[in-house]
Structures are given as structure tokens and as C-alpha cells.
């Protein structure tokens, strides 16, 4: 498997990396949450900027500094994919470009938004790559698990758009759905390299612990408030891994 490096972390080598989200509304609260996460075994931090009610760009330096060398993945999760609020497409890409210019090491871009605005997305991704930003191209389905062929096609689209770490998170209705995702991850990782795959909720918890055996290089844990169903406490997950 090829490797992807961000802020000293090598994705695709060793165990899955533990990422803990921060879902706070103010800069002060976000910094406090980051400092608490730094006391856990988390490898990196996801800053969910869709929760922020203050100036995101003004807060970025303080959040990055508080992380103390841990890579920060900045994510504006839109309403349609389980986020807190919506955003105009041009503002979405411009915000991510501005964060990349400020030195954010990792950014999440949503696959569906990128597919709907491919020329604008390509400009943003190219500009971010020039600055050394690692792109997590993501897709979330909080209702169901699409068929295996559809999951494979989404991973392919993410790779084709320039995603460094393709990410799919889906909701299982039964154990078979969990196996559908794991099977798709195995095939896609063999074809495209490091990726992220999560089956959410109670049924999917196994993917948060054993996803590495099927090609996933990152798992999301919680410290206090969880950002998705089924997240496991960071300390407990580190012990399991």
C-alpha cells in the first residue's frame, strides 16, 4: 500500500490512526477541547468548523497552535451529509483554500459537492496540493449502506478527483451491510491505496476497531461529544487497537 504523510503521521503504515473531532462554537471552547484531546492517545484532531459561530479563519491559528504538533483535519460538514449548516459552493471552496493558505495540514472536501462543481473543485484541490495539504475526499450516508458497486464507484471518483485519503461513512441496517462496506474497502484499497471506511452505529463499531485489516487507515473516536453514531471513547479505542 502506498503511504500518505501529513504532519509527521504516515497513513498506510502501522495501525489505524485515531482522530478525535472537536465540535465547538467558539474559538475559546475549541482550543480548550483541543488541549483536552492532546491528553488522550489521539494521533490527530478533526476540527469541525461547521459548528463554529465565530470567525473561522481568525480562530485557525489558535487551534493549530493548541494542537501542539498533532495534525489538524479541518472539516466543514454540510447539512446534507450530517453537518450543522449549509454553505454556498463558492464560499465553501474559498474557505478551504484560505485554510490551506494558513497552513492547515489536512482538509475534508465532500465528494458530492466536488462532483457538482468539478472545474471549481479541481482548481481548489490543485491549489491545496501545491501547498502540501492532504485532501480527505468524503461521502456520508446516515440512512443506509449503498450497494458494493456504488461504494466502489465512489472510491474511484474520489481517487480520480485527486483525493489523498478517500473516506466513506455509511449506516448499516444489518450485519450484511457491514460486510458490504468491508468488502468494498478491501478491493478499493488494493486499487487506490490508503482510504477510510466507517460503518456507523452499534452494528458498525467493529469497523472502527478492525477496519485496518480491510484497508482503512484512520478511525474516529470521541472525547466528550461524539460527531457520529458509534464513536468509541479515545482511550478505550487506543487500548483495543
ROVEXKOL-149008 format. One record per residue (C-alpha): chain; x, y, z. Coordinates in Angstrom, 1 decimal. Example, Ala and Ser with C-alpha at 12.3 -4.5 7.8 and 13.67 -1.06 7.14 Angstrom:
BEGIN
{cadena=A	east=12.3	north=-4.5	up=7.8}
{cadena=A	east=13.7	north=-1.1	up=7.1}
% end
This chain:
BEGIN
{cadena=A	east=0.0	north=0.0	up=0.0}
{cadena=A	east=1.3	north=3.5	up=-0.8}
{cadena=A	east=1.7	north=5.9	up=2.0}
{cadena=A	east=0.2	north=9.4	up=2.7}
{cadena=A	east=2.0	north=11.7	up=5.1}
{cadena=A	east=0.6	north=14.6	up=7.0}
{cadena=A	east=2.3	north=16.5	up=9.8}
{cadena=A	east=4.6	north=13.6	up=10.6}
{cadena=A	east=1.8	north=10.9	up=10.5}
{cadena=A	east=2.2	north=8.2	up=7.9}
{cadena=A	east=-1.2	north=6.8	up=6.8}
{cadena=A	east=-0.9	north=3.3	up=5.4}
{cadena=A	east=1.9	north=2.2	up=7.7}
{cadena=A	east=1.3	north=0.6	up=11.1}
{cadena=A	east=-2.1	north=0.7	up=12.9}
{cadena=A	east=-5.1	north=2.9	up=12.1}
{cadena=A	east=-4.6	north=6.5	up=13.2}
{cadena=A	east=-7.1	north=7.7	up=15.8}
{cadena=A	east=-8.8	north=11.0	up=15.0}
{cadena=A	east=-10.9	north=12.8	up=17.6}
{cadena=A	east=-13.3	north=15.6	up=16.5}
{cadena=A	east=-13.8	north=19.0	up=18.1}
{cadena=A	east=-17.4	north=20.3	up=17.7}
{cadena=A	east=-17.4	north=23.7	up=19.5}
{cadena=A	east=-19.0	north=27.0	up=18.6}
{cadena=A	east=-16.3	north=29.4	up=19.8}
{cadena=A	east=-12.5	north=29.7	up=19.5}
{cadena=A	east=-12.0	north=29.5	up=23.2}
{cadena=A	east=-14.1	north=26.4	up=23.5}
{cadena=A	east=-12.4	north=24.8	up=20.5}
{cadena=A	east=-8.9	north=25.5	up=22.0}
{cadena=A	east=-10.0	north=24.0	up=25.3}
{cadena=A	east=-11.3	north=20.9	up=23.6}
{cadena=A	east=-8.1	north=20.5	up=21.6}
{cadena=A	east=-6.0	north=20.8	up=24.8}
{cadena=A	east=-8.1	north=18.0	up=26.4}
{cadena=A	east=-7.7	north=15.8	up=23.3}
{cadena=A	east=-4.0	north=16.2	up=23.5}
{cadena=A	east=-4.1	north=14.4	up=26.8}
{cadena=A	east=-5.5	north=11.3	up=25.0}
{cadena=A	east=-3.8	north=8.8	up=22.7}
{cadena=A	east=-5.3	north=10.6	up=19.6}
{cadena=A	east=-3.0	north=10.8	up=16.6}
{cadena=A	east=-4.8	north=13.8	up=15.0}
{cadena=A	east=-7.7	north=16.1	up=15.6}
{cadena=A	east=-10.7	north=16.9	up=13.4}
{cadena=A	east=-11.8	north=20.5	up=13.8}
{cadena=A	east=-15.5	north=20.6	up=12.7}
{cadena=A	east=-15.7	north=24.2	up=11.5}
{cadena=A	east=-19.3	north=23.9	up=10.6}
{cadena=A	east=-20.1	north=24.2	up=14.3}
{cadena=A	east=-18.2	north=27.5	up=14.6}
{cadena=A	east=-20.2	north=30.7	up=15.2}
{cadena=A	east=-17.1	north=32.9	up=15.3}
{cadena=A	east=-14.6	north=33.8	up=12.5}
{cadena=A	east=-13.1	north=30.5	up=11.4}
{cadena=A	east=-10.0	north=32.0	up=9.8}
{cadena=A	east=-9.3	north=34.1	up=12.8}
{cadena=A	east=-9.6	north=31.1	up=15.1}
{cadena=A	east=-7.4	north=28.8	up=12.9}
{cadena=A	east=-4.0	north=29.9	up=14.3}
{cadena=A	east=-5.1	north=29.3	up=17.9}
{cadena=A	east=-6.5	north=25.9	up=17.2}
{cadena=A	east=-3.4	north=24.8	up=15.2}
{cadena=A	east=-1.1	north=26.1	up=18.0}
{cadena=A	east=-3.1	north=24.3	up=20.7}
{cadena=A	east=-2.8	north=21.0	up=18.8}
{cadena=A	east=0.9	north=21.1	up=19.7}
{cadena=A	east=2.2	north=19.4	up=16.6}
{cadena=A	east=-0.7	north=16.9	up=16.1}
{cadena=A	east=-2.1	north=17.3	up=12.6}
{cadena=A	east=-5.5	north=19.0	up=12.4}
{cadena=A	east=-8.1	north=17.9	up=9.8}
{cadena=A	east=-10.4	north=20.9	up=9.1}
{cadena=A	east=-13.9	north=19.8	up=8.1}
{cadena=A	east=-16.9	north=21.9	up=7.0}
{cadena=A	east=-19.6	north=19.2	up=7.1}
{cadena=A	east=-22.7	north=20.4	up=5.2}
{cadena=A	east=-26.3	north=19.8	up=6.3}
{cadena=A	east=-26.9	north=17.2	up=3.5}
{cadena=A	east=-24.1	north=15.0	up=4.9}
{cadena=A	east=-24.9	north=15.3	up=8.6}
{cadena=A	east=-23.3	north=18.7	up=9.4}
{cadena=A	east=-24.5	north=21.7	up=11.3}
{cadena=A	east=-25.2	north=24.2	up=8.5}
{cadena=A	east=-25.2	north=24.8	up=4.7}
{cadena=A	east=-22.8	north=27.0	up=2.8}
{cadena=A	east=-22.7	north=28.4	up=-0.7}
{cadena=A	east=-20.4	north=26.4	up=-3.0}
{cadena=A	east=-18.1	north=29.2	up=-3.9}
{cadena=A	east=-17.8	north=30.2	up=-0.3}
{cadena=A	east=-17.2	north=26.5	up=0.6}
{cadena=A	east=-14.2	north=26.2	up=-1.8}
{cadena=A	east=-12.8	north=29.6	up=-1.0}
{cadena=A	east=-12.9	north=28.9	up=2.8}
{cadena=A	east=-11.0	north=25.7	up=2.3}
{cadena=A	east=-8.4	north=27.4	up=0.1}
{cadena=A	east=-8.0	north=30.1	up=2.7}
{cadena=A	east=-7.4	north=27.5	up=5.4}
{cadena=A	east=-4.8	north=25.8	up=3.2}
{cadena=A	east=-3.0	north=29.1	up=2.8}
{cadena=A	east=-2.9	north=29.5	up=6.6}
{cadena=A	east=-1.1	north=26.2	up=7.0}
{cadena=A	east=-3.8	north=23.7	up=7.8}
{cadena=A	east=-2.2	north=20.3	up=7.0}
{cadena=A	east=-5.4	north=18.4	up=6.2}
{cadena=A	east=-8.8	north=19.3	up=4.7}
{cadena=A	east=-12.0	north=17.4	up=4.1}
{cadena=A	east=-13.9	north=18.1	up=0.9}
{cadena=A	east=-17.2	north=16.4	up=0.2}
{cadena=A	east=-17.4	north=14.2	up=-2.9}
{cadena=A	east=-20.9	north=15.3	up=-4.0}
{cadena=A	east=-20.1	north=19.0	up=-3.7}
{cadena=A	east=-17.0	north=18.4	up=-5.8}
{cadena=A	east=-18.8	north=16.3	up=-8.4}
{cadena=A	east=-21.5	north=19.1	up=-8.7}
{cadena=A	east=-18.8	north=21.7	up=-9.3}
{cadena=A	east=-15.9	north=19.7	up=-10.9}
{cadena=A	east=-14.0	north=22.6	up=-12.5}
{cadena=A	east=-14.1	north=24.7	up=-9.3}
{cadena=A	east=-13.2	north=21.6	up=-7.2}
{cadena=A	east=-10.2	north=20.8	up=-9.4}
{cadena=A	east=-8.9	north=24.4	up=-9.0}
{cadena=A	east=-9.3	north=24.1	up=-5.3}
{cadena=A	east=-7.7	north=20.7	up=-5.0}
{cadena=A	east=-4.8	north=21.7	up=-7.2}
{cadena=A	east=-4.2	north=24.8	up=-5.2}
{cadena=A	east=-4.3	north=22.9	up=-1.9}
{cadena=A	east=-2.0	north=20.2	up=-3.2}
{cadena=A	east=0.5	north=22.9	up=-4.2}
{cadena=A	east=0.6	north=24.0	up=-0.6}
{cadena=A	east=1.1	north=20.4	up=0.6}
{cadena=A	east=-2.4	north=19.9	up=2.0}
{cadena=A	east=-3.6	north=16.4	up=2.3}
{cadena=A	east=-7.2	north=16.1	up=1.0}
{cadena=A	east=-9.7	north=13.8	up=2.6}
{cadena=A	east=-12.5	north=13.4	up=0.0}
{cadena=A	east=-15.6	north=12.2	up=1.8}
{cadena=A	east=-19.1	north=10.9	up=1.4}
{cadena=A	east=-21.6	north=10.2	up=4.2}
{cadena=A	east=-24.9	north=8.4	up=4.2}
{cadena=A	east=-26.7	north=8.4	up=7.6}
{cadena=A	east=-29.6	north=6.4	up=6.3}
{cadena=A	east=-28.3	north=3.3	up=4.6}
{cadena=A	east=-25.4	north=1.4	up=3.1}
{cadena=A	east=-25.3	north=1.6	up=-0.8}
{cadena=A	east=-24.6	north=-1.5	up=-2.8}
{cadena=A	east=-21.0	north=-2.6	up=-3.1}
{cadena=A	east=-20.7	north=-1.5	up=-6.7}
{cadena=A	east=-21.8	north=2.0	up=-5.8}
{cadena=A	east=-19.3	north=2.2	up=-2.9}
{cadena=A	east=-16.5	north=1.1	up=-5.3}
{cadena=A	east=-17.6	north=3.8	up=-7.8}
{cadena=A	east=-17.5	north=6.5	up=-5.1}
{cadena=A	east=-14.0	north=5.4	up=-4.0}
{cadena=A	east=-12.9	north=5.5	up=-7.7}
{cadena=A	east=-14.4	north=9.0	up=-8.1}
{cadena=A	east=-12.6	north=10.3	up=-5.1}
{cadena=A	east=-9.3	north=9.0	up=-6.3}
{cadena=A	east=-9.9	north=10.4	up=-9.8}
{cadena=A	east=-10.7	north=13.9	up=-8.3}
{cadena=A	east=-7.3	north=13.9	up=-6.5}
{cadena=A	east=-8.3	north=12.8	up=-3.0}
{cadena=A	east=-5.3	north=11.6	up=-1.0}
{cadena=A	east=-7.5	north=9.8	up=1.6}
{cadena=A	east=-10.9	north=8.7	up=0.2}
{cadena=A	east=-13.5	north=8.4	up=3.0}
{cadena=A	east=-16.9	north=6.7	up=3.1}
{cadena=A	east=-19.1	north=6.5	up=6.1}
{cadena=A	east=-22.4	north=4.7	up=5.9}
{cadena=A	east=-25.2	north=3.5	up=8.1}
{cadena=A	east=-25.8	north=-0.3	up=8.3}
{cadena=A	east=-29.3	north=-1.8	up=8.6}
{cadena=A	east=-27.9	north=-5.3	up=9.3}
{cadena=A	east=-24.6	north=-7.2	up=9.6}
{cadena=A	east=-24.6	north=-7.9	up=5.9}
{cadena=A	east=-24.3	north=-4.1	up=5.3}
{cadena=A	east=-21.2	north=-4.0	up=7.4}
{cadena=A	east=-19.6	north=-6.8	up=5.3}
{cadena=A	east=-20.6	north=-5.0	up=2.1}
{cadena=A	east=-18.6	north=-2.0	up=3.2}
{cadena=A	east=-15.6	north=-4.1	up=4.4}
{cadena=A	east=-15.6	north=-5.9	up=1.0}
{cadena=A	east=-15.6	north=-2.7	up=-0.9}
{cadena=A	east=-12.8	north=-1.2	up=1.2}
{cadena=A	east=-10.7	north=-4.3	up=0.6}
{cadena=A	east=-11.0	north=-4.0	up=-3.2}
{cadena=A	east=-10.7	north=-0.2	up=-3.3}
{cadena=A	east=-7.6	north=-0.1	up=-1.1}
{cadena=A	east=-5.9	north=-2.7	up=-3.3}
{cadena=A	east=-6.6	north=-0.5	up=-6.3}
{cadena=A	east=-6.1	north=3.0	up=-4.9}
{cadena=A	east=-4.2	north=2.8	up=-1.7}
{cadena=A	east=-4.9	north=4.2	up=1.7}
{cadena=A	east=-8.6	north=5.0	up=2.4}
{cadena=A	east=-11.1	north=5.4	up=5.2}
{cadena=A	east=-14.2	north=3.3	up=5.7}
{cadena=A	east=-16.7	north=3.5	up=8.5}
{cadena=A	east=-19.9	north=1.7	up=9.2}
{cadena=A	east=-21.7	north=3.8	up=11.8}
{cadena=A	east=-23.9	north=3.0	up=14.8}
{cadena=A	east=-23.8	north=0.0	up=17.1}
{cadena=A	east=-23.7	north=-2.5	up=14.2}
{cadena=A	east=-20.7	north=-0.9	up=12.6}
{cadena=A	east=-18.5	north=-0.5	up=15.7}
{cadena=A	east=-16.3	north=-3.4	up=14.5}
{cadena=A	east=-15.1	north=-1.2	up=11.6}
{cadena=A	east=-13.8	north=1.4	up=14.0}
{cadena=A	east=-11.6	north=-1.2	up=15.6}
{cadena=A	east=-10.8	north=-3.7	up=12.9}
{cadena=A	east=-11.1	north=-1.6	up=9.7}
{cadena=A	east=-7.4	north=-1.6	up=9.4}
{cadena=A	east=-7.4	north=-5.2	up=8.3}
{cadena=A	east=-9.6	north=-4.2	up=5.3}
{cadena=A	east=-7.6	north=-1.1	up=4.2}
{cadena=A	east=-8.8	north=1.7	up=6.4}
{cadena=A	east=-6.0	north=3.9	up=7.8}
{cadena=A	east=-8.0	north=6.2	up=10.1}
{cadena=A	east=-10.7	north=5.7	up=12.7}
{cadena=A	east=-12.7	north=8.3	up=14.6}
{cadena=A	east=-13.1	north=8.3	up=18.3}
{cadena=A	east=-14.7	north=10.6	up=20.9}
{cadena=A	east=-13.6	north=12.7	up=23.8}
{cadena=A	east=-16.8	north=14.0	up=25.3}
{cadena=A	east=-19.3	north=14.9	up=22.5}
{cadena=A	east=-19.3	north=12.4	up=19.5}
{cadena=A	east=-19.7	north=13.7	up=16.0}
{cadena=A	east=-21.2	north=10.5	up=14.6}
{cadena=A	east=-23.1	north=7.5	up=15.9}
{cadena=A	east=-21.0	north=4.6	up=17.2}
{cadena=A	east=-17.8	north=6.5	up=18.0}
{cadena=A	east=-15.8	north=4.9	up=20.8}
{cadena=A	east=-14.0	north=6.7	up=23.6}
{cadena=A	east=-10.5	north=7.6	up=22.5}
{cadena=A	east=-8.7	north=5.9	up=25.4}
{cadena=A	east=-10.8	north=2.7	up=25.1}
{cadena=A	east=-10.3	north=2.6	up=21.3}
{cadena=A	east=-6.5	north=3.0	up=21.7}
{cadena=A	east=-6.5	north=0.1	up=24.1}
{cadena=A	east=-8.5	north=-2.0	up=21.6}
{cadena=A	east=-6.1	north=-1.2	up=18.8}
% end
